[in-house]
Amino acid sequence: MTKYVGVLTAGGDSPGLNAALRGAGKAALGRFGMQVIGFRDGFRGLMENRTVRLDETALSGILTLGGTILGTSRDKPHRMPIGNSVLDMTELIVDNYCKHHLDVLVCMGGGGTQKNAYHLLQHGLNIVTLPKTIDNDLAMTDVTFGFDTALGIATEAIDRLHSTAHSHHRIIVVEIMGHKTGWLALGSGIAGGADVILIPEIPYDIEKVAEAILQRSRGGKRFSIVAVAEGAISNDQVELVDSAESPSGNPDNAAAKKHKKTIASEGNGLDRGANGGILHLARRLEELTSLESRITMLGHLQRGGAPSATDRLLATRLGTACAALIDQGVYGVMVAARGEGVDVVPLKDVVGKRKTVPLDHPWIESARSVGTSLGD
């Protein structure tokens, strides 16, 4: 019997999504004789029943395109903004799944998408997910598609910043995406030859960062590039979180944990930092080194453009594997990258976890070996 496959892309847009859609769709259509329907703008489109038929024509010519032809959103099935209210639309989503006689729903996205997909799995839907995020922070997969492209973009940006930093004898502080993990900042910082790399996994000491820059200055190098993950946190912020206590003085009760979480969300992340964020960091470095400082925030530039060859290959590999799993009736899983092949991971083992940079990771060792300061 013909299988009916629904597909959506959710969360932040990412290079490689169209390649994954193409891989999964063309394999499902041509190899397994399935029918494929796309839902626009993530889980909201599934709730609103906004569809597009993903046939050979729709899937043609999209391999090299950035973004997603389906559109995306960050809406959650169980917390959907509707007018002035936030409602649980899970039941309506289940109804639409059934109306289209779907055998499975394929959800492509990062950590939030995996959680939302698991929520629908628990409500009786057959689910398969693909790991997409430029942050590379999804657990249980070697890598996510979108990361390699963003890594290349961030590296090129650091390359270009070297010329202006050198010409004006400045400190250039460049903020790189990555949410609460340092994969993107660490990788691009090493590849781009940044002099200082600050990542969330290694709390930094501002005075040690300044000293590393001053050592370069004493050696005749009158400029420095500081690559900073958006979730980087200082030792002072760590101490603030660790010392947070409830009015009762018990740091382990629910009120204390909520208070710690609030402090962490406000202070952990240079773009939201209580002390002025990345601008404060640049000003402090200027004060401590007497060198002029400038900031650059790459922002959504890192998400844009055509996917790299590596991401096209990865997305196609995972997408075609997804179609094969559906043909076999394997559901409730994420299709993970493992070496040059794929692995099938139960979705329950993915949700609620984040893949951070291990402190003994070879990238960290390499950075230290070439004299890069990590701020500790």
C-alpha positions as CSV (number, residue, x, y, z in Angstrom):
1,M,0.0,0.0,0.0
2,T,1.1,3.6,-0.7
3,K,2.4,5.4,2.3
4,Y,1.6,9.0,2.9
5,V,4.3,11.1,4.4
6,G,4.0,14.6,5.9
7,V,7.0,16.9,6.2
8,L,7.7,20.1,8.0
9,T,10.7,22.3,8.9
10,A,10.7,24.1,12.2
11,G,12.8,26.4,14.4
12,G,15.5,28.6,13.0
13,D,16.2,28.4,9.3
14,S,19.4,26.6,8.4
15,P,21.4,25.8,5.2
16,G,20.8,22.3,4.1
17,L,17.0,22.1,4.9
18,N,16.1,22.1,1.2
19,A,18.7,19.5,0.5
20,A,17.2,17.3,3.2
21,L,13.7,17.9,1.9
22,R,14.9,17.0,-1.6
23,G,16.7,13.8,-0.4
24,A,13.8,12.5,1.7
25,G,11.2,13.5,-0.9
26,K,12.9,12.2,-4.0
27,A,13.7,8.9,-2.3
28,A,10.2,8.6,-1.0
29,L,8.7,9.3,-4.4
30,G,11.0,7.6,-6.8
31,R,12.4,4.7,-4.8
32,F,9.5,3.7,-2.6
33,G,6.4,5.0,-4.4
34,M,5.2,7.2,-1.5
35,Q,3.1,10.4,-1.6
36,V,4.7,13.4,0.2
37,I,2.9,16.5,1.5
38,G,4.6,19.5,3.0
39,F,3.2,21.7,5.8
40,R,4.1,25.4,5.6
41,D,5.8,27.3,8.5
42,G,6.4,24.4,10.9
43,F,3.9,23.2,13.4
44,R,1.7,26.2,12.8
45,G,1.1,25.2,9.2
46,L,0.2,21.7,10.4
47,M,-2.3,23.2,12.8
48,E,-3.7,25.5,10.2
49,N,-3.7,22.8,7.6
50,R,-1.6,24.8,5.1
51,T,-0.1,22.3,2.7
52,V,2.0,22.0,-0.5
53,R,2.4,18.9,-2.5
54,L,6.0,17.8,-2.7
55,D,6.2,16.2,-6.1
56,E,9.2,16.0,-8.5
57,T,8.6,19.5,-9.8
58,A,8.5,21.0,-6.3
59,L,11.7,19.2,-5.3
60,S,13.6,20.1,-8.4
61,G,16.3,22.7,-8.3
62,I,16.3,23.2,-4.5
63,L,19.5,21.4,-3.6
64,T,21.6,24.6,-3.6
65,L,19.0,26.9,-2.1
66,G,19.5,28.2,1.5
67,G,16.6,28.5,3.9
68,T,13.5,26.2,3.4
69,I,10.9,26.2,0.7
70,L,8.3,25.2,3.3
71,G,9.0,28.2,5.6
72,T,9.5,27.8,9.3
73,S,8.4,29.0,12.7
74,R,9.2,28.4,16.4
75,D,5.6,27.7,17.3
76,K,5.0,24.8,19.7
77,P,2.0,22.5,19.3
78,H,1.0,22.7,22.9
79,R,1.7,26.5,23.3
80,M,0.5,28.1,20.1
81,P,-0.1,31.9,20.1
82,I,-3.7,32.4,18.8
83,G,-4.8,36.0,18.9
84,N,-4.1,37.3,22.4
85,S,-4.1,33.8,23.9
86,V,-1.6,30.9,24.0
87,L,-3.5,27.6,23.4
88,D,-2.8,23.9,23.3
89,M,-3.5,22.9,19.6
90,T,-2.3,19.3,19.9
91,E,-5.7,17.9,19.3
92,L,-6.2,19.9,16.1
93,I,-2.8,18.9,14.9
94,V,-3.6,15.2,15.5
95,D,-6.9,15.7,13.6
96,N,-5.1,17.2,10.6
97,Y,-2.6,14.4,10.6
98,C,-5.5,11.9,10.4
99,K,-7.4,13.9,7.8
100,H,-4.5,13.6,5.4
101,H,-4.2,9.8,6.2
102,L,-0.6,10.2,7.0
103,D,1.5,7.3,7.9
104,V,4.3,9.4,9.4
105,L,5.3,13.0,10.0
106,V,8.9,14.0,9.3
107,C,10.1,16.9,11.4
108,M,13.4,18.6,10.5
109,G,14.8,20.9,13.2
110,G,17.0,21.4,16.3
111,G,16.4,20.9,20.0
112,G,13.1,22.6,20.2
113,T,11.7,20.7,17.2
114,Q,12.8,17.4,18.6
115,K,10.9,18.2,21.9
116,N,7.8,19.2,19.9
117,A,8.0,16.1,17.7
118,Y,8.3,13.9,20.8
119,H,5.2,15.6,22.2
120,L,3.3,14.6,19.1
121,L,4.8,11.1,19.3
122,Q,3.3,10.8,22.8
123,H,-0.1,11.7,21.4
124,G,-0.1,8.8,18.9
125,L,1.6,10.2,15.8
126,N,4.2,8.3,13.9
127,I,7.3,10.5,13.9
128,V,10.8,10.6,12.3
129,T,13.1,13.6,12.8
130,L,16.2,14.9,11.2
131,P,18.9,16.9,13.1
132,K,19.2,20.5,11.8
133,T,20.9,23.4,13.6
134,I,23.9,25.6,12.9
135,D,24.7,25.3,16.6
136,N,25.7,21.6,16.3
137,D,24.3,21.1,19.9
138,L,21.9,18.2,19.3
139,A,22.7,15.2,21.4
140,M,23.2,11.7,19.9
141,T,24.4,12.8,16.5
142,D,28.0,13.4,15.3
143,V,27.0,16.6,13.5
144,T,23.9,18.5,12.4
145,F,23.3,19.8,8.9
146,G,23.7,23.6,8.8
147,F,26.7,23.6,11.0
148,D,29.4,23.3,8.3
149,T,28.0,26.2,6.3
150,A,27.7,28.5,9.3
151,L,31.2,27.5,10.3
152,G,32.5,28.6,6.9
153,I,30.6,31.9,7.0
154,A,31.9,32.7,10.5
155,T,35.4,31.8,9.6
156,E,35.3,34.0,6.5
157,A,34.0,36.9,8.7
158,I,37.0,36.5,11.1
159,D,39.3,36.4,8.1
160,R,38.0,39.7,6.9
161,L,38.1,41.3,10.3
162,H,41.8,40.7,10.5
163,S,42.6,43.3,7.9
164,T,40.7,46.1,9.7
165,A,42.0,45.1,13.1
166,H,45.6,45.1,11.8
167,S,45.2,48.4,10.0
168,H,43.7,50.3,13.0
169,H,45.6,48.5,15.8
170,R,42.3,47.5,17.3
171,I,40.7,44.8,19.4
172,I,37.8,43.3,17.4
173,V,35.3,41.4,19.4
174,V,33.1,39.3,17.2
175,E,30.0,37.6,18.5
176,I,29.2,34.2,17.0
177,M,26.0,32.2,17.3
178,G,25.8,28.9,19.1
179,H,23.2,29.5,21.9
180,K,24.6,27.8,25.0
181,T,27.3,25.8,23.3
182,G,30.7,26.8,21.8
183,W,31.0,24.6,18.7
184,L,30.6,27.4,16.2
185,A,32.7,30.0,18.0
186,L,35.5,27.5,18.8
187,G,35.6,26.0,15.3
188,S,35.6,29.3,13.4
189,G,37.9,30.9,15.9
190,I,40.5,28.2,15.3
191,A,40.0,28.2,11.6
192,G,40.0,32.0,11.4
193,G,43.1,32.4,13.7
194,A,41.3,34.3,16.4
195,D,43.6,35.3,19.3
196,V,41.0,34.7,22.0
197,I,38.1,32.4,21.9
198,L,35.4,32.5,24.6
199,I,32.8,29.7,24.8
200,P,30.1,28.8,27.4
201,E,31.8,25.6,28.4
202,I,34.8,27.5,29.8
203,P,33.9,30.5,32.0
204,Y,36.4,33.3,31.3
205,D,38.3,35.7,33.5
206,I,38.3,39.2,31.9
207,E,41.7,40.1,33.3
208,K,43.3,37.0,31.8
209,V,41.7,37.8,28.5
210,A,43.2,41.4,28.7
211,E,46.6,40.0,29.7
212,A,46.7,37.7,26.7
213,I,46.0,40.7,24.5
214,L,48.7,42.8,26.3
215,Q,51.2,40.0,25.8
216,R,50.5,40.1,22.0
217,S,51.0,43.9,22.2
218,R,54.3,43.6,24.0
219,G,55.4,41.2,21.3
220,G,54.8,43.8,18.6
221,K,51.3,42.6,17.6
222,R,49.1,45.6,18.0
223,F,45.7,44.0,17.2
224,S,43.7,41.1,18.5
225,I,40.6,39.2,17.4
226,V,38.3,38.0,20.2
227,A,35.8,35.3,19.0
228,V,32.9,35.1,21.5
229,A,30.1,32.6,21.6
230,E,26.8,34.3,22.3
231,G,26.3,32.2,25.4
232,A,29.8,32.8,26.8
233,I,29.8,33.5,30.6
234,S,32.4,35.1,32.9
235,N,33.6,33.7,36.2
236,D,31.7,36.5,37.9
237,Q,28.5,35.4,36.4
238,V,29.1,31.8,37.4
239,E,29.6,32.9,41.0
240,L,26.5,35.0,40.9
241,V,24.4,32.0,39.8
242,D,26.1,29.6,42.2
243,S,25.5,31.9,45.2
244,A,21.8,32.5,44.4
245,E,19.6,31.4,47.3
246,S,16.0,31.6,48.2
247,P,14.8,33.8,51.1
248,S,14.9,30.7,53.3
249,G,18.6,30.3,52.6
250,N,18.2,26.9,51.1
251,P,19.9,26.8,47.7
252,D,18.4,23.5,46.8
253,N,14.7,24.2,47.0
254,A,12.4,25.1,44.1
255,A,12.4,28.8,44.7
256,A,16.2,28.9,44.7
257,K,16.5,26.9,41.6
258,K,14.0,29.2,39.8
259,H,16.1,32.2,41.0
260,K,19.3,30.7,39.7
261,K,17.6,30.0,36.4
262,T,16.5,33.6,36.1
263,I,20.0,34.9,36.8
264,A,21.5,32.5,34.4
265,S,19.1,33.5,31.6
266,E,19.7,37.2,32.2
267,G,23.5,36.9,32.6
268,N,24.5,33.9,30.5
269,G,24.8,35.2,27.0
270,L,26.7,38.3,26.0
271,D,23.8,39.7,23.9
272,R,21.5,39.6,27.0
273,G,24.1,40.2,29.7
274,A,23.1,42.2,32.8
275,N,26.3,44.2,32.5
276,G,25.7,45.4,28.9
277,G,26.7,42.2,27.1
278,I,29.2,42.2,24.3
279,L,29.5,46.0,24.4
280,H,30.5,45.8,28.1
281,L,33.1,43.2,27.3
282,A,34.6,45.4,24.6
283,R,34.7,48.4,26.9
284,R,36.3,46.5,29.7
285,L,39.0,45.2,27.4
286,E,39.6,48.7,26.2
287,E,39.9,49.9,29.8
288,L,42.3,47.1,30.7
289,T,44.5,47.2,27.6
290,S,44.3,50.9,26.5
291,L,43.6,49.5,23.0
292,E,40.7,50.7,20.9
293,S,38.0,48.1,20.7
294,R,35.2,47.5,18.2
295,I,32.4,44.9,18.1
296,T,30.9,42.9,15.3
297,M,27.8,40.8,15.7
298,L,27.4,38.3,12.8
299,G,23.8,37.5,13.8
300,H,21.6,35.9,11.2
301,L,24.2,36.3,8.5
302,Q,25.5,32.9,9.7
303,R,22.2,31.3,8.7
304,G,22.1,32.6,5.2
305,G,23.2,31.6,1.8
306,A,23.7,28.3,-0.1
307,P,24.6,25.2,1.9
308,S,28.2,24.0,1.7
309,A,29.0,20.8,-0.2
310,T,29.5,19.0,3.1
311,D,26.0,20.1,4.3
312,R,24.5,19.1,1.0
313,L,26.0,15.6,1.3
314,L,25.0,15.2,5.0
315,A,21.4,16.4,4.4
316,T,21.0,14.1,1.4
317,R,22.4,11.2,3.3
318,L,20.1,11.7,6.2
319,G,17.1,12.5,4.1
320,T,17.4,9.4,1.9
321,A,17.9,7.2,5.0
322,C,14.8,8.8,6.5
323,A,12.8,7.5,3.5
324,A,14.2,4.0,3.8
325,L,13.3,3.9,7.5
326,I,9.7,5.0,6.7
327,D,9.5,2.2,4.1
328,Q,10.6,-0.2,6.9
329,G,8.0,1.2,9.3
330,V,10.6,2.5,11.8
331,Y,9.1,5.4,13.7
332,G,9.7,7.4,16.9
333,V,13.3,8.0,16.0
334,M,15.8,10.6,15.0
335,V,18.1,9.8,12.0
336,A,21.5,10.6,13.3
337,A,24.8,11.1,11.5
338,R,27.3,8.4,12.7
339,G,30.7,8.4,10.9
340,E,30.0,8.2,7.2
341,G,26.8,6.4,7.8
342,V,23.6,6.9,9.8
343,D,22.3,5.7,13.2
344,V,18.7,5.3,14.4
345,V,18.2,6.9,17.8
346,P,15.0,6.7,19.8
347,L,13.6,10.2,20.1
348,K,13.1,9.9,23.8
349,D,16.9,9.6,24.1
350,V,17.4,12.9,22.3
351,V,15.0,15.3,23.9
352,G,16.1,17.4,26.8
353,K,19.8,16.9,26.1
354,R,22.4,19.3,24.7
355,K,25.7,18.3,23.2
356,T,28.3,20.7,24.6
357,V,32.0,20.9,23.8
358,P,33.9,18.4,26.0
359,L,36.7,20.1,27.9
360,D,39.1,17.4,26.5
361,H,38.0,17.9,22.9
362,P,40.8,17.9,20.4
363,W,39.7,21.4,19.1
364,I,40.3,22.8,22.6
365,E,43.7,21.1,22.8
366,S,44.6,22.4,19.4
367,A,43.6,26.0,20.3
368,R,45.8,25.9,23.4
369,S,48.7,24.4,21.5
370,V,48.8,27.3,19.0
371,G,48.7,29.9,21.8
372,T,45.0,30.8,21.6
373,S,43.6,32.2,24.9
374,L,40.4,30.6,26.1
375,G,40.1,33.1,28.9
376,D,40.8,30.7,31.7
